[in-house]
Amino acid sequence: QLQLVESGGGLVQPGGSLRLSCAASGLTLNYYAIGWFRQAPGKGREGVSCITSSGGSTNYANSVKGRFTISRDNAKNTVYLQMNSLKPEDTAIYYCAAGSARRITTLQPMCPQALTYEYWGHGTQVTVSS
């Protein structure tokens, strides 16, 4: 009925790039802010990036600033995470999440916490290794 599906993960060498996609069905993404999260082996869930429903505002974790770019194409009901200059420490399962734009009113000074989001995908594995 309603789902978010991540894709684009895989194995990549350090310094390489991947583009993750988050495709929605059963909901219209232009009503939702989107967050990307990741969970590395032995670590807790970490916020990576977020974007407003219109795409007019974005924010990033300090660990990925300058390397990752979040974007969205509401006509395709899809959100993207472009990941460049990947490092082994980026290895994790990456999740996208959707939260109502009526609830998520600002992305400053930091992305909203995970509990703010209502809908979650099942994740896609990113492995950065030589």
FIFIVO-460575 format. One line per 3 residues: number of its first residue (from 1); their letters; for each residue x, y, z of C-alpha. Coordinates in steps of 0.25 Angstrom, whole numbers, plus 5000, padded with zeros to 4 digits. Example, Ala and Ser with C-alpha at 12.3 -4.5 7.8 and 13.67 -1.06 7.14 Angstrom:
// FIFIVO-460575
1> AS> 5049:4982:5031 | 5055:4996:5029
END
This chain:
// FIFIVO-460575
1> QLQ> 5000:5000:5000 | 5010:5011:5005 | 5025:5008:5004
4> LVE> 5038:5014:5002 | 5049:5006:4994 | 5063:5009:4994
7> SGG> 5073:5005:4983 | 5087:5007:4978 | 5095:5001:4989
10> GLV> 5106:4992:4986 | 5121:4990:4987 | 5130:5001:4984
13> QPG> 5145:5005:4985 | 5150:5016:4994 | 5149:5029:4987
16> GSL> 5138:5024:4978 | 5123:5029:4976 | 5109:5023:4978
19> RLS> 5096:5029:4976 | 5085:5024:4985 | 5070:5025:4981
22> CAA> 5058:5025:4990 | 5045:5023:4982 | 5031:5024:4988
25> SGL> 5018:5018:4985 | 5005:5020:4992 | 5008:5034:4996
28> TLN> 5012:5047:4989 | 5026:5051:4993 | 5023:5066:4990
31> YYA> 5016:5066:5004 | 5028:5060:5011 | 5041:5064:5016
34> IGW> 5051:5053:5014 | 5063:5049:5023 | 5074:5039:5020
37> FRQ> 5080:5031:5031 | 5091:5020:5032 | 5094:5009:5042
40> APG> 5109:5004:5042 | 5113:4991:5048 | 5113:4991:5063
43> KGR> 5108:5006:5063 | 5095:5013:5065 | 5086:5019:5055
46> EGV> 5092:5033:5050 | 5085:5044:5042 | 5092:5047:5029
49> SCI> 5084:5057:5021 | 5070:5063:5020 | 5062:5071:5010
52> TSS> 5049:5079:5011 | 5037:5075:5003 | 5040:5085:4992
55> GGS> 5055:5083:4991 | 5057:5097:4995 | 5066:5094:5008
58> TNY> 5076:5083:5011 | 5085:5080:5022 | 5096:5069:5025
61> ANS> 5104:5063:5036 | 5117:5068:5038 | 5124:5055:5034
64> VKG> 5118:5056:5020 | 5118:5071:5017 | 5125:5073:5004
67> RFT> 5124:5059:4999 | 5109:5056:4999 | 5098:5063:4992
70> ISR> 5083:5061:4994 | 5073:5064:4984 | 5059:5061:4980
73> DNA> 5050:5060:4967 | 5036:5061:4972 | 5030:5058:4958
76> KNT> 5037:5044:4959 | 5033:5043:4974 | 5048:5040:4977
79> VYL> 5059:5045:4985 | 5074:5043:4983 | 5086:5043:4991
82> QMN> 5099:5045:4983 | 5111:5040:4990 | 5125:5044:4985
85> SLK> 5139:5042:4991 | 5134:5030:4999 | 5142:5025:5011
88> PED> 5142:5011:5018 | 5135:5018:5030 | 5123:5021:5021
91> TAI> 5120:5006:5021 | 5106:5004:5026 | 5092:5001:5023
94> YYC> 5085:5013:5017 | 5071:5017:5020 | 5061:5027:5015
97> AAG> 5050:5033:5023 | 5038:5042:5020 | 5032:5052:5030
100> SAR> 5020:5061:5028 | 5024:5075:5024 | 5013:5080:5033
103> RIT> 5022:5074:5045 | 5036:5076:5039 | 5036:5091:5038
106> TLQ> 5051:5094:5039 | 5064:5087:5036 | 5072:5097:5044
109> PMC> 5082:5096:5051 | 5081:5081:5049 | 5073:5070:5042
112> PQA> 5061:5065:5050 | 5063:5053:5059 | 5059:5040:5054
115> LTY> 5046:5039:5062 | 5041:5051:5055 | 5039:5043:5042
118> EYW> 5027:5034:5040 | 5030:5025:5028 | 5043:5017:5026
121> GHG> 5049:5008:5015 | 5056:4995:5018 | 5070:5000:5015
124> TQV> 5081:4997:5004 | 5095:4992:5008 | 5107:5001:5004
127> TVS> 5121:4995:5006 | 5133:5003:5003 | 5145:4994:5003
130> S> 5158:4992:4995
END
